[in-house]
């Protein structure tokens, strides 16, 4: 059984890794709170003491607005910390799998699903930091796997942490008679987090590099929201917006390595079946 050091074990993704993959991986959660205060030497010591086959780095500072306002904090969490893990992994001969983000594509003006090979100049701080992280981590550890994740979602349950996401936003708006704005010029994949966690098993076996990771989506976000509403059987007011953006990703490279997702519209149906709602 593969011995895996897990960061962010109390977070949205990490807690689900602990719940779903226990028994299939020997999971070693990093001490709670360590990632927020650790120095580079602390990280090197942790990896040397645990001697993992692989490190699964799910901890991050992912609120784009917060990162915009707190650039130094974002840089430490989203660039320096994964780089320290990469250097420590290189010293121990450990594999590193770390989350990046579809926000690296913010500012791309091309249409259609985007590939990993595109030259990028992200339009926000979070995206720029994630792109720099990818480049510096691969320089330090060429066999590291960096997963450009989409917007993830889940429903409340199983005693696991939850955060704002597409189905919860729609349910809340329907319950409280509020409107939500989605734009027909905005394209982005939206992924059921439990399927993302399952796909971390084949991701641990990928060769080094950057991979688009999550559900593909050929629908704009307004149509995506309507599809989610139909599946959830709710009808909040959806207002067309004027945002133009393309974060939609081509996941062919990951599929070749056995990482296979439902598309965005099918993912919500899987989620509802898992919760006994369909």
C-alpha positions in Angstrom: 0.0 0.0 0.0 1.4 3.4 -1.0 2.4 5.6 2.0 1.1 9.1 1.3 1.7 12.3 3.3 -1.5 14.5 3.0 -1.6 18.2 3.5 -4.9 20.0 4.1 -6.5 16.9 5.7 -9.1 19.1 7.4 -10.1 21.0 4.3 -12.7 20.6 1.6 -10.6 18.2 -0.6 -8.3 16.8 2.1 -11.1 15.7 4.4 -12.7 13.8 1.6 -9.4 12.1 0.8 -9.2 10.9 4.4 -12.8 9.6 4.2 -12.7 8.0 0.7 -9.2 6.7 0.3 -8.5 5.3 3.8 -7.7 1.6 3.3 -6.5 2.1 -0.2 -3.7 4.4 0.7 -1.7 4.6 4.0 -2.6 8.2 4.7 -0.4 10.3 7.0 -2.1 13.7 7.6 0.3 16.6 8.2 -0.2 18.1 11.7 -3.2 20.4 11.8 -2.2 24.0 11.3 1.4 23.2 10.3 1.1 24.4 6.7 0.1 27.9 7.9 3.1 28.4 10.0 5.8 26.0 8.7 9.2 27.2 7.5 11.1 25.4 4.7 13.1 23.5 7.3 9.9 22.4 9.0 8.7 21.0 5.7 12.0 19.2 5.1 11.9 17.7 8.6 8.3 16.5 8.2 9.0 14.8 4.9 12.2 13.2 6.3 10.4 11.9 9.4 7.4 10.5 7.5 9.4 9.1 4.5 6.3 8.9 2.2 6.2 7.3 -1.1 4.2 10.3 -2.3 3.0 13.7 -1.0 -0.6 14.7 -1.8 -0.7 18.5 -1.4 -4.3 19.7 -1.2 -3.7 22.7 1.2 -4.1 26.1 -0.6 -5.3 29.6 -0.3 -7.9 29.5 -3.1 -10.2 32.5 -2.6 -9.3 34.6 -5.6 -10.5 37.9 -4.1 -8.6 37.3 -0.9 -5.4 36.5 -2.8 -5.8 39.7 -4.8 -5.9 41.7 -1.5 -3.3 39.6 0.3 -0.6 39.0 -2.3 2.2 38.0 0.1 0.0 35.5 2.0 -1.1 34.1 -1.3 2.5 33.8 -2.5 3.6 31.9 0.5 0.7 29.5 0.4 0.4 29.0 -3.3 4.1 29.2 -4.5 6.6 28.8 -1.6 4.9 26.0 0.3 4.5 23.7 -2.6 8.0 24.5 -3.7 9.3 23.6 -0.3 7.4 20.3 -0.5 8.9 19.6 -4.0 12.4 20.2 -2.7 11.8 18.0 0.3 10.3 15.3 -1.9 13.3 15.4 -4.2 15.6 14.9 -1.2 13.6 11.8 -0.1 12.8 10.3 -3.5 9.1 10.9 -3.0 6.4 11.6 -5.6 4.5 14.9 -5.3 1.0 15.5 -6.6 -0.3 19.0 -6.0 -3.3 21.0 -6.9 -3.1 23.9 -9.3 -6.2 25.7 -10.8 -8.1 26.4 -13.9 -7.5 30.1 -12.9 -4.2 29.9 -14.8 -6.4 30.3 -17.9 -8.0 33.5 -16.8 -7.4 36.1 -19.5 -7.2 33.6 -22.4 -9.1 34.9 -25.4 -9.3 31.6 -27.3 -12.6 29.7 -27.6 -13.1 26.0 -27.0 -11.5 23.6 -24.5 -8.0 24.7 -23.6 -4.9 22.5 -23.5 -2.0 22.5 -21.1 0.5 23.6 -23.8 -1.0 27.1 -24.2 1.3 30.1 -23.3 -0.4 31.8 -20.3 -0.5 35.2 -18.7 -3.1 34.8 -15.9 -5.4 37.8 -15.3 -5.5 37.5 -11.5 -3.0 37.1 -8.6 -4.2 33.6 -7.7 -3.8 32.4 -11.3 -0.3 34.0 -11.6 0.8 32.4 -8.4 -0.5 29.0 -9.4 1.3 29.2 -12.8 4.6 30.2 -11.1 4.2 27.4 -8.7 3.8 24.9 -11.5 7.0 26.1 -13.2 9.1 26.3 -10.1 7.9 22.9 -8.7 8.7 21.2 -12.0 12.1 22.8 -12.1 12.8 21.4 -8.6 11.1 18.0 -9.1 10.5 17.1 -12.8 8.3 14.1 -11.9 5.9 16.1 -9.9 2.2 16.0 -11.0 0.3 19.4 -11.0 -3.4 19.1 -11.4 -5.3 22.2 -12.8 -8.6 21.7 -11.0 -11.9 23.2 -11.9 -14.5 24.6 -9.6 -15.4 21.7 -7.2 -18.7 21.0 -5.4 -20.4 18.7 -3.0 -23.5 18.6 -0.9 -23.6 18.8 2.9 -23.3 15.4 4.6 -21.1 12.8 6.2 -19.8 15.3 8.7 -17.4 16.7 6.2 -16.5 20.4 5.7 -18.5 22.2 3.1 -18.0 25.5 1.3 -19.9 27.7 -1.2 -20.3 26.0 -4.6 -22.6 25.9 -7.6 -25.4 23.6 -6.4 -25.4 25.1 -2.9 -25.6 28.6 -4.3 -28.6 27.6 -6.5 -30.3 25.8 -3.6 -29.8 28.8 -1.3 -31.1 31.3 -3.9 -34.2 29.1 -4.5 -34.9 28.8 -0.8 -34.5 32.5 -0.1 -36.1 33.9 -3.3 -32.8 35.4 -4.5 -31.5 35.9 -8.0 -28.1 34.7 -9.3 -26.2 36.0 -12.3 -24.5 33.7 -14.8 -23.2 34.8 -18.2 -23.7 33.1 -21.6 -20.1 34.2 -22.5 -18.6 32.4 -19.5 -17.2 28.9 -19.9 -15.9 26.7 -17.1 -15.9 23.1 -16.0 -17.6 22.3 -12.7 -16.6 19.0 -11.0 -18.1 16.8 -8.3 -15.4 16.6 -5.7 -15.9 13.0 -4.8 -15.1 12.0 -8.3 -12.0 14.2 -8.2 -10.9 12.4 -5.0 -11.4 9.0 -6.6 -9.3 10.2 -9.6 -6.4 11.0 -7.3 -5.5 7.3 -7.3 -4.7 7.2 -11.0 -3.2 10.7 -10.7 -0.6 9.3 -8.3 0.6 7.1 -11.1 0.9 9.9 -13.8 4.2 10.9 -15.2 5.5 14.3 -14.2 3.9 17.4 -15.7 0.8 19.6 -15.7 -2.6 18.1 -16.2 -6.1 19.6 -16.7 -8.1 17.8 -14.0 -11.9 17.8 -13.8 -15.1 17.7 -15.8 -15.1 19.1 -19.2 -18.0 21.4 -20.1 -19.1 22.6 -23.5 -22.0 24.6 -22.0 -21.8 28.2 -20.9 -22.3 29.0 -17.2 -25.9 30.2 -17.7 -26.9 26.9 -19.4 -24.8 25.0 -16.8 -26.8 26.7 -14.0 -30.1 25.8 -15.7 -29.0 22.1 -16.0 -28.1 22.0 -12.3 -31.4 23.6 -11.4 -33.3 21.0 -13.5 -31.3 18.2 -11.8 -31.9 19.7 -8.3 -35.5 20.5 -9.1 -35.3 24.1 -8.0 -36.1 27.3 -9.9 -34.2 30.4 -8.6 -34.2 33.4 -10.8 -31.2 33.3 -13.1 -30.1 36.6 -14.6 -28.0 36.7 -17.8 -24.7 38.5 -17.2 -22.2 40.0 -19.5 -19.0 38.3 -18.3 -16.7 36.9 -21.0 -14.3 34.3 -19.9 -13.0 30.9 -20.9 -11.6 28.5 -18.4 -13.0 25.4 -20.1 -10.3 22.7 -20.2 -9.4 19.8 -22.5 -8.6 16.8 -20.3 -7.4 14.4 -23.0 -3.9 14.3 -21.5 -5.2 13.1 -18.1 -7.6 10.6 -19.8 -4.6 8.9 -21.4 -3.3 8.3 -17.9 -6.6 6.8 -16.7 -8.0 9.9 -15.1 -11.6 10.0 -16.4 -14.4 12.3 -15.4 -18.1 12.7 -16.2 -18.8 15.9 -18.1 -20.2 18.7 -16.0 -23.9 18.0 -16.7 -23.5 14.3 -15.9 -21.5 15.0 -12.7 -24.4 16.5 -10.8 -26.5 13.5 -11.6 -23.8 11.3 -10.1 -23.7 13.5 -7.1 -27.4 13.2 -6.5 -27.4 9.4 -6.9 -24.6 9.2 -4.3 -26.7 11.1 -1.8 -29.8 9.0 -2.6 -31.7 11.9 -4.1 -32.3 10.2 -7.5 
